[in-house]
Structure formats: structure tokens, C-alpha cells
């Protein structure tokens, strides 16, 4: 017998629960590190192509009469050669024009014009709400489909794994104080798509093995699901490896503007593969096992 | 015995795929519109009118039309102007142009009014032909804008009525000129002075030609990316994508050998068809769209992996190569359909509900799932079946499992 996964489910629930809880606590205390996509003001992302000192960047802005808060400048990108400057006020078109020239004068290697984004608070709020609703509605659509094709317990377990993955990524970003912006939302959406796809393949095998099998006890159910997990293990690993190849090369070679985005993808893909095996299927077993116990008790009493 | 007919069909198919891909993919690639994050440009979300104004659908289309005129005057190719949430307009312009000037030009008001000494509006910018142009005053050299009225008779009547009186010219509620009518003008031509510089006069002429905006526009959000930055992002993303795809190919060939090679052919076809879909439907490719494509490649590969693992299972149970392939493919297809449909549902909901970037992501995801079902399933299955039936390979090692397991004694 190979390593039994399902019977050790408490440990996996504990592990995921701990990470989620830690993320939640950090989020409640410090909040997410929101970029201007979700907060009003302006953000300037400058690919400087050289190591830099935050004070030198600040000086460029101050010279244009643009104050920058004490923690308004951070380094990002593959080699920390991209400066992300956040301003609590919106930049005007004319100010952007002046900044372009000033940046080029102080940092000749910089790619100018840089990326500017400015957002009104109402829009910022709407964008984050739209993203959350998109994920929730997509989940609902998936629940309905999976409930029809499989059974509702599979649907709910799959969604639990999906939300788990989205939450793990959000937690990691909260813990590491990485910035959350619109591309981050796209990364979470990608992870949601991958996670459910990955889980369904395993559920499909469980469903197939259940056909014709006479499962009477929780122990037998655990064995059957373990068997299904191991049957699909090569596929689960190989598939996540291929997707990780793509995500990793984007992370290492994809350039500064998508560095954070790719990091979110990496975390989410690993979490997605993990949760399909160690969270989704065990949840289903626990739930189905309870229902089995109940239906066996009823005839005994009657 | 080798069945040459089937083998020839197989080889012809593979060669045809490569020939089409190699000969036309660069042409297709050039046709794909790139988003502003990949080639530079800007996107602005405008609110039309002030918050206390009621804006009807007709007002919105008039504003969109006015914006289109202005974008055309800028000469930017493939602009995208979309109405969102009733009273908002999202304008995206990608390409190489002076962003600061262009953005300024888009939302600048050009409400020109000609008023009588008593303040009565006699004519507006709408009465002008769209051939206003800059001129230097012949005597003083001061910048002027030469305009032509659509109805010379109306202008003649006005100049007759107000002969010897000043007619003031107002731009956006500010008086810029106040000339006294000295003669009755019959040819409908006039000049507007009062511009601060030649450049200002040129811009005023362009704005007059593009027409006034029916409502003031307020910028709610904006993103701009410099062209060099956008190109750098495109180059590094393409490089990274190529490395990633090469790794996937290598992995598939090492893990699954002969079927792995066939999967690679199918993946090349997948990428090509997707390229054609993007080019044909003029789907704008953005960085988030690229992320969806990464996921799409992963799912396309997954379809192959699911099938090949099934085939291995069948081989291990002692079936012949041919029946293993047939049985494995049959069992895999349902799994592949269920998992893809689930992700497809997520994509469709995101498309219906999302805006901007979320929508771009959804379009790329939906396209890649449909294309991957066509290539990674249909094409890959056909190729593998043809190859197996050609009876060239008998060694199960070439299918990724050791001989020992394949031939249980």
C-alpha cells in the first residue's frame, strides 16, 4: 500500500487552516498592500535598468514639486531595478510630461515614459468588487455544473479547494507585503481556473471507481479514494510541472512589470495542485463518510 | 507488418501542419493587435458630464462619435472606445505617439461661440466647415486660425446686421477675440486671432475640425505605458514564453516519448490556431491575456497527459498497444471534457461580469479552451491513432513504460 493520504486528512486541514488563519490575521492587522488600482492616487512604475537608491528617485519627484510619502518608493522586478512610486494624489497629464523628462535626465538607462496609473477612489472600489463578484459567480456556475454532472458534494469540495487556493495566494501576498494590483486579480482568476480543472480530473476518477464498487465503511471509502489519488498522481504531478515550467520561465525571464504577477501564479499553481489532492478529495470523503454512517444507523434503528 | 498507406497519411499530415505553421505564422502574428501594456499607449476611463447631469444613451453615442473624430485626427490606428456603466467611456490607444499631447487633445473642450455685443449666441463651432487651419497674420505675424462657415449667407446676414460693432469669440467660456466687423463678408471666411502661439493655434484648428464634445469629460482612471517599456515587456514575455514552451516540449518527449512527440505537434498546431483566432477576431493581446494563454497551454498539455496516463494504465493491464491506445483515449475523453467545461464556465462568467482586464483574460481563456479541445484532443487523437494503426512501433518503451511491466510473464 502506498502512502495513505485521506486518513491523514486532519494534518492537511490543519496545515492549510494555519496558513489561511495566519494570512487572515495579517490581513486584519495590516491589510493588503493595495496598489493604486484599488486605492486612489497615482502610481509610477519606472524600469530603471540600474540599481538605485530610493532617495535619488524621491529627489526627482521632489524637484517637480511632487511629495512622496516615507514608504512611497519600493524596489521591484527581477533584479530590484524597477522603482514603484506611489502618490496619494492624482498626477495630472502635464505633471507626467514633466516627470518623463526629469526621470530621463537623472536615470539615463530608464525606460521612459514609465507606466503611470491613476485611479479615482470610486473606480478603485468598483474594480475590486467586480473582481470578487467575478470569482464568486464563476464558483456558482461551477457548483451547478459539477452538481449536475457529479454530485453536489463534489461541487462543494471542489469550490472549497478553489477558494482555498485563492485565499492562500492572497494570504502569501499579505504576509510578504507584496502589492495587490489588477494583474494580481488576473493571476487569481488563472489559479481559480487551474484549481477546479485539476480537481475535477481526480473527482472523475473517484466517480469511475465508485461505479460497481460496494463501499460500506468509511475505511473502504478512504481506501478507494486513496487508490484513485494514486492512480491520477502521475498525471497530477506531470500537469502541474508543465504549467510550472511556463509560469517559472515567465517569472525569471518575463521582465519586471509581470514579476509579482508570475509569483502569484507560481504560489497559486502549487497550492492548486496540492489542494486537489490533499484538500478537495479528503473533504469529500469526510462529508460522504458522515452521510454513509447516518444512512447505516437509520435502518439499524428501524 | 507496416501499413504504408496510414504511415504516409500520418507523415503528410505532420508535414502539412509544419508547412502551414512555418509559412504563415509570422504574418498572423503581425495582424494581432497588441494591448497598450505590450506596445505602449494609454487607457483612460472618462465620466461623461457632471454628476448632476442626466446622460441618455443618445448623448453617449454623440460623445463616442465626437471622441472617434478626435482619435481619427490623432491618426492612432486601432483605437478602442467603449461605453461602460451607462455614463462612462473607456478609450484605449496603443502605439507610438506623444501620449501627453494626445491625452490632452482627447478631452479638451472646444466650445466655440460667436456672440453679439448683447451676449446673444449667433453661431457656434458647429457652423464651421471642418477645414480650419493655422495662418500667420500677414502684417503682424500673429498666430491665427482661418475658418470657413458652412452657410456663407448666414454669416453675411450677421456681418450686415452687426456692421461696425464688435462680435466676440468665446472658447470654452473664455473670450479669446473681440473683433469689430468692418465689412460685410460674403464668402463665409473669417480668422480668429488671440492664440498664444502658433502651436496653440494649430491645436485650436484641429479641435475645431474634430468638433466639439457635447459634454465635458472627467478622467476617472488612466494608465499609460511608454512605448519602449511596452516593447521591452513584449520582448521579455515572448522570450520567457519560448523558453517555457521549449521546456514543456522537452518534458513531454522525455516522459511520453512517441506520444509525447505527437503531443508536441498538436501543441504547435494549438498555438498556431490560437494565433489565427486572435488575428482573425482581432482580439487584443495583453499581459493578462498572455497569462490566460499560459494556463491554456497547460490545459492543452493536460489533455494529452490524461490520455497518455490512461494508455499506460491499459498497457500495464496487459492489453496490446493498439487496443490500449483506443481504450485509453475513450476513457480519457470524458474526463477532459468535464474538466474543460468547468473551466469554460468560469471563463464565460468572468467575461459576462468583468470589465477591462478581467474581460481580456476571459476572452483569451475561452478561446484557448475551445482551440485546445480541437487540437489537443481531436488532432492529437487522430495523429496517434493513425500512427499506431500504421503498425510501425511495437515497443512499449516508446510509450513511456518499461518492457517488464508491459509484458507480464
Interface residues (C-beta under 8 A of the other chain):
Chain A: X47 X93 X94 X96 X97 X100 X111 X112 X113 X114 X115 X116 X117 X118 X119 X120 X122 X123 X124 X127 X130 X131 X133 X134 X137 X138 X139 X140 X141 X142 X145 X146 X149 X182 X183 X185 X186 X187 X189 X190 X192 X193 X194 X196 X197 X198 X200 X201 X204 X205 X208 X231 X232 X234 X235 X238 X239 X241 X242 X243 X245 X246 X247 X248 X249 X250 X252 X253 X254 X255 X257 X258 X261 X265
Chain B: X37 X40 X45 X99 X100 X103 X104 X219 X220 X221 X222 X223 X224 X225 X226 X228 X229 X232 X233 X235 X236 X237 X239 X240 X241 X243 X244 X245 X247 X248 X251 X252 X255 X287 X288 X291 X292 X294 X295 X297 X298 X299 X301 X302 X305 X306 X309 X312 X313 X331 X334 X335 X338 X339 X340 X341 X342 X343 X345 X346 X347 X348 X349 X350 X353 X354 X355 X356 X357 X358 X361 X362 X365
